[in-house]
Amino acid sequence: MFSQQKISDAENILFEKINNDELIYLKIAIDFYSRINKLSDAELWYRGQKGG
């Protein structure tokens, strides 16, 4: 699903795009962080160790 590197890459893209005045990027960011927030610290750590 998510790896630490992919989460970081996706977050960087969001920050680049969210400066755009299009509301769709804000909706995407809300969905992205909602999904990440559902992962436990242990899951995030594990995914970071395994690379995905």
N, C-alpha and C positions, 0 to 999 in steps of 0.2 A: 504494500500500500504506500506508505510514506517512508522515506529515509530522512535522516537528519540533513544530508546535503540537498536532497530534493526539496525539503521544506524550506531551507534557507534560500535556494535558488528561486523557488516560487514566490517567496516573500519579497525578494529583491525585485522580481518582475512586477509584483503588485505595487510596490512603492514607486516604481518608474511610471506605471500606467495610471495610478490613482491621482497623480498630479493633473491628469487630463480631466476636463470638466464633464466627462461622461459618467452618468449615474451607474451604468452597468458595472464599472470597475469597483465601485463601492459595494454593490450587491455581491460580486464575486469575492471580495475581501471578507465580507461578513460570513459567507458560506465557508470559505477557506478556514478562517479562525474558529468557526463553530466546529468544524470537523477535527481540527488539531486539538481543540479544547477537550474533546471527548476521549483523547488518548491519555492514559495515565503516565506519570513520570517514568515508571518502569518500562512501559511500552516505548516511549520516546527514547529512553536510554538504550534499550535492546535494539531498536531499529538503527540507532546511531552506531552501535557496536557491529552490527551485521551488515550495515550499508544498505539496508532496504528491507 
